[in-house]
Amino acid sequence: MNNKRLVALTACLILATVPGISSLILADIASETDTKAEQHFEKAKELRKAADYDDAITEYQKVMSLSPKSKIAQDAQYWIGQSYFEARQFDTALTTFQELINEFPDSMVVSTTKQMIERVQQAKKNKSLFEAVKKADVEQVKLVIAEGADIDAKWGDVYNKNEGDPLLLKKFGLNDSTPLWHAVDSNNMDEVKLLVETGADVNAGKWPPLGRAVDVNNTAIAEYLIDHGANVNYPADWGPLQESVTFSIEMVKLLLEKGADINGGTTMPALHYAVNMNLKDIVELLIQHGADINTKDQWGTTPLFWSVNNLYFYESLVDVIDIMNLLIANGADVNSKTEQGWPNIFFAADAGKTEAVKLLLEAGADISFKDDAGQTALHVAAQNGHTDVVELLLDKGADINVKDKEGRTPLHLAAESADGDIVALLLDKGVDINAKDDSGFTALHHAARLGKKNVAELLIASGADIDTKDKQGHTPLYVAVNHGYKVAELLMNKGADSSIETESGRTLLELAQERKQAESTIPVPDMIFDGESNSHFGRNIVCGDVDGDGYDDILIGAYKYNNYRGRVYLFYGGPDMDTTADLILEGQNEGDWFGIGISCGDIDNDGHDDIVIGAGRNRERRGRAYLYWGSDRNSMDANPDKIFAGEQEKGSQFGAGYPAVYDIDNDGYDDIILGAHAGGGRTGRAYLYYGNT
């Protein structure tokens, strides 16, 4: 023992023999013990509040060992029992409470403890009811009810509040669910009837049993519940009618026949949702039953907007156009606008769908409507390179020289794009080639500013004023000199006045020469990979050694290729690498968004990186992901080796995010994690697939 501690202990022992001092020492020791016990008690209380029951119980046990038989020890033992109860360890809770009564029969906590014993015993019966329902044991259900189980007991009162499917916990309020809800979840009509006939509340819970019947698409149970008092219009942002749209027209018919509010729901009425999901038969049914064709959802949009919005995503436009026709024939306002101020024709023009634009125009869409920026549908189509739509709008009378709030005409916007086809069309249709915007810029100025050499060449060949000046007195050559040499060189070769002096006193020729010199020192790319127009080529790029030759290869996505069919281009790395794709992987259908997410990793641990590609809009936005095994160049092909289908729920968009490929379990095989941000009933989900051969 340390000498100092030995001396101190000896001194305490000597002092303890002195009358009057011994009692003080003992009192100090007791006081210190009480303080420590109280500290452990307070710590245990905080842990229990945080549902950290195991650690809370440990702290309460420390209290009991420090101060046995004391009032605080009795309280600690009570709260140990309470902690076991809250952790849903009912048998252990009963044992703890009974030991407390046996050891301290005269304690003030005995009365409360006896009440808790009754609660625990009731909870055990209630849990037995849930278990019997789960096992589909009708006879056991009868027995447990006869023994006193609460027929409307709540899941969260007998199970740990974090127990169970996270989706059910969040979306359906699983903690609030009753045995009847779980009988419905199991599609067990016998149990449903038994519970209802015994008096179960058919409208209990945040997400009542009827909602679950709709989700499991059981029309027989749904009808039985409604006939026995289930509220077909129970209050919810997303009611049973909206939910039924996803599953079957039979369920929709049933709910309508039973009085469902066809325009109900604070988020999105059923008609909006049916249109959004491109379900023609259900749209027709809802209209026949009187759905409000022009009502707006929480985003301020009408059903027609959602149909037009589908132009971006579906491989076949047959149903989309049919639904648009159906809505318009039944009085849809073709000029309704979103909260952002765009009418339907703007979205159709933006998507480049000529047939839809034509349909809207024939139905009375305002071809001259201007949004908050002063732009028309013609501006939108020209800016996005949709030649056929531009031509249609012009043929239908659109003003070719219409200006937005910044004075820009469709030609100005077309000149800023890399596609010269729109510019050529507008020139052929007689556009004012020298029209100026509010800054004095002509189309040639805009082409010069953005370095669009092909557009500038076309404008000059068509008679654009090569030396016209903006409001600051700057010619296209001045603009080009400040943004890049290539267009400046073109303008000078075509006769632009390069002798004009700038504010610095130097001529445009001198500035052009300086620009040329400066650009000669800028690192020049060794290779440039080009994609197709409007394909979003380069949106996603990943690298990996796909052919296992020691050189990383390049994968470049273009998810908008061919109306969002999507492509991914593989370029093999190595000394002989070039800019021609060695392999092209392509989506199955238009609207799939194949290539929106790409990743690489050695999933089968064979020394070749494998390719994972998402197509989040495949199969009516259910989504898919594709796995291509990496291999030697001669054996690699464009056919997927595995297809991950994710969920069957429409709109879940499985694979729409970036696939993650990592060795999660550290076994040498990379694993795949795929997301479905609208899956699980729009709560979002992620899926892990362990790597293997």
C-alpha positions in Angstrom: 0.0 0.0 0.0 1.2 3.6 -0.7 2.8 5.1 2.4 0.7 8.2 2.3 -2.5 6.3 2.1 -1.4 4.0 5.0 -0.6 7.1 7.1 -4.0 8.6 6.3 -5.9 5.4 7.1 -4.0 5.0 10.4 -5.0 8.6 11.3 -8.6 7.9 10.5 -8.6 4.8 12.7 -7.1 6.7 15.6 -9.5 9.6 15.2 -12.4 7.1 15.0 -11.6 6.0 18.6 -12.0 9.6 19.9 -15.5 10.2 21.3 -17.6 12.5 19.1 -15.3 12.3 16.2 -16.2 8.7 15.2 -19.9 9.7 14.6 -18.8 12.6 12.4 -16.6 10.3 10.2 -19.4 7.8 9.8 -21.8 10.6 8.9 -19.5 11.9 6.3 -19.1 8.4 4.8 -22.9 7.9 4.7 -23.3 11.4 3.2 -20.8 10.6 0.5 -22.5 7.2 -0.3 -25.9 8.9 -0.5 -24.5 11.5 -2.9 -23.0 8.8 -5.2 -26.3 6.9 -5.1 -28.2 10.0 -6.1 -25.8 10.6 -8.9 -26.3 7.1 -10.3 -30.1 7.5 -9.9 -30.1 10.7 -11.9 -27.9 9.2 -14.6 -30.2 6.1 -14.8 -33.2 8.4 -15.2 -31.7 10.1 -18.2 -30.7 6.8 -19.8 -34.2 5.5 -19.4 -35.7 8.6 -21.0 -33.4 7.9 -23.9 -34.7 4.3 -24.1 -31.2 3.0 -23.2 -32.7 0.5 -20.8 -29.8 -1.9 -20.3 -27.5 0.9 -19.2 -30.3 2.5 -17.1 -30.8 -0.8 -15.3 -27.0 -1.0 -14.6 -27.1 2.4 -13.0 -30.1 1.6 -10.8 -28.4 -1.6 -9.7 -25.4 0.5 -8.6 -27.8 2.6 -6.5 -29.1 -0.5 -4.8 -25.6 -1.8 -4.0 -24.5 1.6 -2.6 -27.5 2.1 -0.4 -29.3 -1.2 0.2 -32.6 -1.1 2.1 -32.9 2.6 1.7 -35.7 4.6 0.2 -33.7 5.4 -2.9 -32.9 1.7 -3.3 -36.6 0.8 -3.2 -37.2 3.5 -5.8 -34.3 2.1 -7.9 -35.7 -1.4 -7.8 -39.1 0.0 -8.9 -37.6 1.8 -11.8 -35.7 -1.4 -12.8 -39.0 -3.1 -13.1 -40.4 -0.1 -15.1 -37.4 -0.2 -17.4 -37.9 -3.9 -18.1 -41.6 -3.1 -18.8 -40.7 -0.3 -21.2 -38.2 -2.6 -22.9 -41.1 -5.0 -23.3 -39.4 -7.7 -21.2 -42.6 -8.5 -19.4 -41.6 -11.6 -17.5 -38.5 -10.0 -16.0 -40.5 -6.9 -15.1 -43.0 -9.1 -13.2 -40.2 -10.8 -11.3 -38.6 -7.5 -10.4 -41.9 -6.0 -9.2 -42.8 -9.1 -7.1 -39.3 -9.2 -5.5 -39.8 -5.5 -4.5 -43.1 -6.3 -2.8 -41.7 -9.3 -1.1 -38.6 -7.5 0.2 -40.3 -4.2 1.2 -44.0 -5.1 2.0 -44.5 -1.9 3.9 -42.9 0.4 1.3 -44.7 3.4 0.0 -44.1 2.1 -3.6 -46.0 -1.2 -3.0 -49.3 0.2 -4.1 -47.9 1.6 -7.3 -46.0 -1.6 -7.9 -49.1 -3.7 -7.7 -50.7 -1.4 -10.3 -47.7 -1.9 -12.5 -48.0 -5.7 -12.1 -51.6 -5.5 -13.4 -50.4 -3.4 -16.3 -47.7 -5.9 -17.2 -50.0 -8.8 -16.9 -52.5 -7.0 -19.3 -49.7 -6.2 -21.7 -48.7 -9.9 -21.8 -52.2 -10.9 -22.7 -52.3 -8.2 -25.4 -49.0 -9.4 -26.8 -50.4 -12.9 -26.9 -53.3 -11.6 -29.0 -50.9 -10.0 -31.5 -48.9 -13.2 -31.7 -52.0 -15.3 -32.2 -53.1 -13.0 -35.0 -49.7 -13.2 -36.6 -49.7 -17.0 -36.5 -53.2 -17.0 -38.1 -54.4 -19.1 -35.2 -58.1 -18.3 -35.0 -58.8 -20.6 -32.0 -55.9 -19.1 -30.1 -57.2 -15.6 -30.9 -60.6 -16.6 -29.4 -58.9 -18.0 -26.3 -56.7 -15.0 -25.6 -59.7 -12.6 -26.0 -61.6 -14.8 -23.6 -58.7 -14.5 -21.1 -59.0 -10.7 -21.2 -56.8 -9.4 -23.9 -57.7 -5.9 -25.1 -59.1 -6.3 -28.6 -58.0 -2.8 -29.5 -54.5 -3.0 -27.9 -51.8 -1.0 -29.7 -48.7 -2.5 -31.1 -46.4 0.1 -29.6 -47.7 -0.8 -26.1 -46.5 -4.4 -26.3 -43.6 -4.3 -28.7 -40.4 -2.2 -28.6 -41.2 1.0 -30.4 -38.3 0.5 -32.9 -39.3 -3.1 -33.6 -40.8 -4.0 -36.9 -40.6 -2.9 -40.5 -39.3 0.7 -40.6 -41.8 1.5 -43.5 -44.7 0.3 -41.4 -43.5 2.2 -38.4 -43.3 5.4 -40.4 -45.9 5.3 -43.0 -48.6 3.2 -41.4 -48.0 4.3 -37.8 -47.3 0.7 -36.8 -47.0 1.6 -33.1 -50.7 2.8 -33.3 -52.0 -0.3 -35.0 -54.3 -2.9 -33.5 -54.8 -6.6 -33.9 -57.4 -6.0 -36.5 -54.9 -4.1 -38.6 -52.5 -7.1 -38.5 -55.3 -9.5 -39.4 -56.0 -7.4 -42.5 -52.2 -7.3 -43.2 -52.2 -11.1 -43.2 -55.2 -11.3 -45.6 -57.0 -13.4 -43.0 -60.7 -12.9 -43.4 -61.6 -15.4 -40.6 -59.6 -13.4 -38.1 -60.9 -10.1 -39.4 -64.5 -11.3 -39.0 -63.8 -12.7 -35.5 -62.2 -9.5 -34.3 -64.9 -7.2 -35.8 -67.7 -9.4 -34.4 -66.0 -9.3 -31.0 -66.1 -5.5 -31.1 -62.8 -4.4 -32.6 -62.7 -0.7 -33.6 -62.7 -0.8 -37.4 -61.4 2.8 -37.5 -58.6 2.5 -35.0 -55.2 3.9 -35.6 -53.4 6.5 -37.6 -53.7 4.3 -40.7 -56.9 2.3 -40.1 -57.4 -1.3 -41.1 -59.3 -0.2 -44.3 -56.1 1.6 -45.5 -54.2 -1.6 -45.0 -56.8 -3.6 -46.9 -56.4 -1.2 -49.8 -52.6 -1.6 -49.6 -52.7 -5.4 -49.7 -55.4 -5.1 -52.5 -58.0 -7.3 -50.7 -61.3 -6.0 -52.0 -63.3 -8.6 -50.0 -61.8 -7.5 -46.7 -62.1 -3.8 -47.7 -65.8 -4.3 -48.4 -66.4 -6.2 -45.2 -64.8 -3.5 -43.2 -66.8 -0.7 -44.9 -70.0 -2.7 -44.4 -69.2 -2.9 -40.7 -68.5 0.8 -40.2 -65.1 1.6 -41.6 -64.8 5.2 -42.7 -64.1 5.2 -46.4 -63.1 8.9 -46.0 -61.0 8.8 -42.9 -59.0 11.9 -42.5 -55.6 11.6 -44.1 -53.3 13.5 -46.6 -53.3 10.4 -48.7 -56.6 8.5 -48.3 -57.8 5.0 -49.3 -59.0 6.2 -52.7 -55.7 7.7 -53.7 -53.9 4.6 -52.4 -56.2 2.3 -54.4 -55.2 3.9 -57.7 -51.8 2.2 -57.4 -53.2 -1.3 -57.0 -56.3 -2.1 -59.0 -59.3 -0.7 -60.8 -61.6 -3.1 -58.8 -60.5 -1.5 -55.5 -61.2 2.0 -57.0 -64.7 0.9 -58.1 -65.4 -0.5 -54.7 -64.4 2.6 -52.8 -66.4 4.8 -55.2 -69.5 2.6 -54.8 -69.1 2.9 -51.0 -69.0 6.7 -51.1 -65.4 7.6 -51.2 -64.8 11.4 -51.7 -63.6 11.4 -55.3 -62.0 14.9 -54.9 -60.7 14.3 -51.3 -57.1 14.3 -50.1 -55.0 17.3 -49.2 -51.9 16.1 -51.1 -53.2 15.0 -54.5 -56.7 13.9 -55.5 -57.2 10.5 -57.0 -57.6 11.8 -60.5 -54.2 13.6 -60.4 -52.5 10.5 -59.1 -54.1 8.2 -61.7 -53.1 10.6 -64.5 -49.6 10.9 -63.0 -49.3 7.1 -63.1 -50.6 7.1 -66.7 -53.5 4.7 -65.8 -56.0 5.4 -68.6 -58.8 3.1 -67.4 -58.8 4.5 -63.9 -58.7 8.1 -65.2 -61.7 7.3 -67.3 -63.5 5.7 -64.4 -62.9 8.7 -62.1 -64.1 11.1 -64.7 -67.3 9.1 -65.2 -67.9 9.3 -61.4 -67.6 13.1 -61.4 -64.0 13.9 -60.6 -63.2 17.6 -60.8 -61.2 17.9 -64.0 -59.7 21.2 -63.1 -59.1 21.0 -59.3 -55.6 21.7 -58.2 -53.4 19.6 -55.9 -51.1 20.9 -53.2 -48.6 22.0 -55.8 -51.2 24.1 -57.6 -51.3 21.8 -60.7 -54.2 20.2 -62.5 -54.6 16.6 -63.8 -53.7 17.9 -67.3 -50.4 19.1 -66.1 -49.5 15.6 -64.8 -50.4 14.1 -68.1 -48.2 16.6 -70.0 -45.5 16.0 -67.4 -45.5 12.3 -68.4 -44.3 13.3 -71.9 -40.8 13.4 -70.4 -40.9 9.9 -69.0 -42.9 7.2 -70.8 -41.5 5.0 -73.6 -44.8 5.1 -75.5 -46.9 8.3 -75.7 -50.0 6.4 -76.8 -51.6 6.4 -73.3 -50.2 9.8 -72.5 -51.8 11.4 -75.5 -55.0 9.4 -75.0 -55.3 10.7 -71.4 -54.6 14.2 -72.6 -57.4 13.8 -75.1 -59.7 12.4 -72.5 -59.1 15.3 -70.0 -59.5 17.9 -72.7 -62.7 16.3 -74.0 -64.1 16.5 -70.5 -63.4 20.2 -70.1 -59.8 20.4 -68.9 -58.4 24.0 -69.0 -55.6 23.7 -71.6 -54.2 27.1 -70.4 -54.0 26.3 -66.7 -50.7 27.2 -65.2 -48.4 25.9 -62.5 -47.6 28.1 -59.5 -44.3 28.9 -61.4 -46.4 30.4 -64.2 -45.9 27.9 -67.0 -48.9 26.7 -69.0 -49.2 23.1 -70.3 -48.0 24.0 -73.8 -44.6 25.2 -72.3 -44.0 21.8 -70.8 -44.9 20.0 -74.1 -42.6 22.3 -76.0 -39.8 21.8 -73.5 -40.2 18.0 -73.8 -40.1 18.3 -77.6 -43.3 16.3 -78.1 -44.8 17.7 -81.4 -47.9 15.6 -81.2 -48.7 16.9 -77.7 -48.1 20.5 -78.7 -50.3 20.1 -81.7 -53.1 18.6 -79.5 -52.9 21.5 -77.1 -53.0 24.1 -79.9 -56.0 22.5 -81.5 -57.7 22.5 -78.1 -57.1 26.3 -77.7 -53.8 26.6 -76.0 -52.6 30.3 -76.2 -49.7 30.2 -78.6 -48.8 33.8 -77.6 -48.8 33.4 -73.8 -45.8 34.8 -72.0 -44.5 33.6 -68.7 -43.0 35.8 -66.0 -39.8 36.1 -68.0 -41.8 37.2 -71.0 -41.1 34.0 -72.9 -43.4 32.0 -75.2 -43.6 28.4 -76.1 -41.5 29.3 -79.2 -38.7 30.6 -76.9 -38.8 27.3 -74.9 -38.7 25.1 -78.0 -35.9 27.1 -79.7 -33.8 27.2 -76.5 -34.0 23.4 -76.1 -33.3 22.5 -79.7 -36.7 21.0 -80.7 -36.7 21.7 -84.4 -40.0 20.0 -85.2 -41.8 21.8 -82.4 -40.4 25.2 -83.5 -41.6 24.5 -87.1 -45.1 23.5 -85.8 -45.4 26.6 -83.7 -44.3 28.9 -86.6 -46.8 27.1 -89.0 -49.5 27.7 -86.4 -48.8 31.4 -86.3 -46.3 32.0 -83.5 -44.6 35.4 -83.7 -41.1 34.5 -85.0 -39.6 37.8 -83.6 -41.4 37.8 -80.3 -39.2 39.2 -77.5 -39.0 38.3 -73.8 -38.5 40.7 -71.0 -34.8 41.0 -71.8 -35.6 41.7 -75.5 -34.4 38.3 -76.6 -36.1 36.6 -79.6 -36.2 32.9 -80.3 -33.2 33.4 -82.6 -31.1 34.8 -79.7 -31.8 31.7 -77.6 -31.2 29.3 -80.5 -27.9 31.0 -81.2 -26.7 30.1 -77.7 -27.3 26.4 -78.3 -24.8 24.1 -80.0 -27.4 23.0 -82.5 -27.5 25.1 -85.7 -30.6 23.4 -87.0 -33.0 25.7 -85.1 -31.0 28.8 -86.3 -31.2 27.6 -89.9 -35.0 27.0 -89.6 -35.6 30.4 -88.2 -33.5 32.0 -90.9 -35.4 30.1 -93.5 -38.7 31.3 -92.0 -37.7 35.0 -92.2 -36.6 35.9 -88.7 -35.0 39.3 -88.2 -31.4 38.3 -88.2 -30.2 41.6 -86.8 -32.8 42.0 -84.0 -31.3 43.3 -80.8 -32.1 42.5 -77.2 -32.2 45.1 -74.4 -28.4 45.0 -74.1 -28.0 45.6 -77.9 -26.9 42.1 -78.6 -27.8 40.4 -81.8 -27.8 36.7 -82.4 -24.2 37.0 -83.7 -23.2 38.7 -80.4 -24.7 35.7 -78.4 -22.9 33.1 -80.6 -19.7 35.0 -80.2 -20.1 35.2 -76.4 -20.6 31.5 -76.1 -18.0 30.5 -78.7 -20.6 28.9 -81.0 -18.5 28.9 -84.2 -20.9 26.9 -86.3 -23.8 29.2 -85.5 -21.7 32.3 -86.1 -20.7 31.0 -89.5 -24.3 30.3 -90.4 -25.4 33.8 -89.3 -22.7 35.5 -91.2 -23.4 33.5 -94.3 -27.1 34.5 -94.0 -26.3 38.2 -93.9 -25.9 39.1 -90.2 -24.3 42.5 -89.7 -20.8 41.6 -88.7 -19.9 45.0 -87.2 -23.2 45.9 -85.5 -22.7 47.4 -82.0 -24.4 46.8 -78.7 -25.4 49.5 -76.3 -21.8 49.8 -75.1 -20.5 50.1 -78.6 -19.1 46.6 -78.8 -19.2 44.6 -82.0 -19.4 40.8 -82.1 -15.6 40.7 -82.6 -15.1 42.6 -79.3 -17.3 40.0 -77.6 -15.5 37.1 -79.2 -12.1 38.4 -78.3 -13.1 38.5 -74.7 -14.5 34.9 -74.7 -12.4 32.9 -77.1 -10.1 33.1 -80.1 -11.9 30.6 -82.5 -14.9 32.8 -83.2 -12.8 35.9 -83.2 -10.6 34.4 -85.9 -13.7 33.5 -87.9 -15.1 37.0 -87.7 -11.8 38.6 -88.8 -11.6 36.1 -91.7 -15.1 37.2 -92.7 -14.2 40.9 -92.7 -15.0 42.1 -89.2 -13.3 45.5 -88.4 -10.4 44.6 -86.2 -8.9 48.1 -86.2 -11.5 49.3 -83.7 -9.8 50.6 -80.6 -11.0 49.5 -77.2 -11.1 51.5 -73.9 -7.5 50.4 -73.3 -6.4 52.0 -76.5 -5.5 48.7 -78.1 -7.2 47.5 -81.2 -9.3 44.4 -81.5 -6.6 42.8 -83.6 -4.1 43.3 -80.8 -6.5 41.8 -78.3 -7.2 38.9 -80.6 -3.5 38.2 -80.9 -3.2 38.3 -77.1 -6.1 36.0 -76.7 -4.5 33.6 -79.2 -1.3 33.7 -77.3 -3.1 33.2 -73.9 -5.0 30.2 -75.2 -1.9 28.6 -76.5 -0.6 28.4 -72.9 -3.9 26.8 -71.6 -3.6 23.1 -71.1 -5.0 21.3 -74.1 -7.0 18.2 -73.4 -5.4 15.0 -74.8 -8.8 13.7 -75.8 -12.3 15.1 -76.1 -15.2 12.7 -76.0 -18.4 13.9 -77.8 -21.9 12.7 -77.2 -25.2 13.1 -79.2 -27.2 16.3 -79.1 -29.4 16.8 -76.0 -28.4 13.4 -74.5 -26.7 14.8 -71.4 -23.6 12.9 -72.4 -21.1 13.3 -69.5 -23.7 13.8 -66.8 -22.3 10.7 -65.1 -18.7 9.5 -65.4 -17.0 6.7 -63.5 -13.8 4.7 -64.0 -12.8 1.1 -63.3 -10.6 -1.6 -64.7 -13.4 -3.5 -66.5 -11.2 -5.6 -68.7 -8.7 -6.4 -66.0 -5.6 -5.3 -68.0 -4.3 -2.9 -65.3 -5.6 0.2 -67.1 -8.7 2.0 -65.8 -11.5 2.3 -68.3 -14.0 5.2 -68.7 -17.7 4.9 -68.5 -19.8 7.9 -69.6 -23.5 8.1 -69.2 -26.1 9.9 -71.4 -29.4 9.2 -69.7 -31.4 11.5 -72.0 -30.3 9.8 -75.2 -33.3 8.9 -77.5 -36.1 10.3 -75.4 -34.5 9.2 -72.1 -33.9 5.6 -73.3 -30.4 6.3 -72.1 -26.9 5.0 -73.0 -23.6 4.3 -71.3 -20.4 4.4 -73.3 -17.4 2.3 -72.4 -13.9 3.4 -73.5 -11.1 1.0 -72.7 -8.0 2.6 -71.2 -4.5 2.0 -72.3 -1.8 3.3 -74.6 -4.0 2.9 -77.6 -7.1 4.5 -76.2 -9.2 6.7 -78.5 -12.5 8.6 -78.4 -14.6 6.0 -80.1 -16.6 4.0 -77.7 -15.5 0.3 -77.5 -18.9 -0.8 -76.2 -22.3 0.9 -75.9 -24.8 -0.2 -73.3 -28.4 1.0 -74.0 -31.6 1.1 -72.0 -34.6 -1.0 -72.9 -37.2 1.6 -73.6 -37.7 5.3 -74.1 -38.2 7.0 -70.8 -36.1 4.6 -68.8 -33.4 7.0 -67.8 -30.8 4.3 -68.2 -27.5 5.7 -67.1 -28.8 8.1 -64.6 -26.6 6.3 -62.1 -23.4 4.3 -62.9 -20.9 2.6 -60.7 -18.0 0.1 -60.9 -16.5 -2.5 -58.6 -15.3 -6.1 -58.5 -18.5 -7.8 -57.3 -17.4 -11.3 -58.2 -13.8 -10.9 -57.1 -12.3 -12.1 -60.4 -10.0 -9.1 -61.0 -12.3 -7.4 -63.4 -14.4 -4.4 -62.3 -18.1 -5.0 -63.0 -20.6 -2.3 -64.1 -23.8 -1.4 -62.3 -26.2 1.0 -64.1 -29.5 2.3 -62.9 -32.7 3.0 -64.9 -34.9 4.6 -62.4 -37.9 5.3 -64.7 -38.1 1.8 -66.2 -41.5 0.0 -65.9 -43.6 3.1 -65.1 -41.0 4.4 -62.8 -40.7 1.2 -60.8 -37.1 1.3 -61.8 -34.4 -1.3 -62.5 -30.6 -1.7 -62.2 -28.4 -3.7 -64.5 -25.2 -5.6 -63.7 -22.6 -6.3 -66.4 -19.8 -8.6 -65.4 -16.4 -7.2 -66.3 -14.3 -9.5 -68.5 -11.6 -9.5 -71.2 -12.4 -7.2 -74.1 -13.2 -10.0 -76.6 -15.8 -11.6 -74.3 -17.5 -8.4 -73.0 -20.9 -7.7 -74.6 -23.8 -5.3 -74.2 -26.3 -7.7 -72.6 -26.9 -7.4 -68.8 -25.9 -10.4 -66.8 -28.2 -9.6 -63.9 -31.3 -7.4 -63.5 -32.3 -6.0 -60.2 -36.0 -5.2 -60.2 -36.4 -3.6 -56.8 -40.0 -2.9 -55.8 -43.2 -3.6 -57.7 -44.7 -0.3 -56.6 -45.2 2.2 -59.5 -43.2 5.3 -59.1 -40.7 4.0 -56.5 -37.8 4.9 -58.9 -35.5 2.0 -57.9 -32.0 2.6 -59.3 -32.6 6.3 -60.0 -29.8 7.4 -57.6 -26.1 6.6 -57.9 -25.4 2.9 -57.2 -22.8 2.4 -54.4 -20.3 -0.4 -54.9 -18.2 -1.2 -51.8 -17.0 -4.2 -49.9 -19.4 -3.8 -47.0 -18.7 -7.1 -45.3 -14.9 -7.1 -46.0 -15.0 -10.5 -47.7 -13.1 -9.5 -50.9 -16.3 -9.1 -52.9 -17.7 -5.7 -53.6 -21.3 -5.3 -52.6 -24.1 -3.3 -54.3 -26.3 -0.7 -52.6 -29.2 0.6 -54.7 -31.7 3.3 -53.7 -35.4 3.8 -54.5 -36.0 7.4 -53.2 -39.8 7.1 -53.7 -40.1 3.5 -52.7 -41.7 2.0 -49.7 -44.8 4.0 -50.1 -42.9 7.2 -51.0 -40.8 7.1 -47.8 -37.7 5.9 -49.7 -35.7 2.7 -49.4 -32.2 1.4 -50.0 -31.2 -2.2 -50.8 -28.0 -4.1 -50.2 -26.9 -7.0 -52.3 -23.8 -8.9 -51.2 -21.3 -9.5 -53.9 -20.7 -13.1 -55.0 -20.0 -15.1 -58.1 
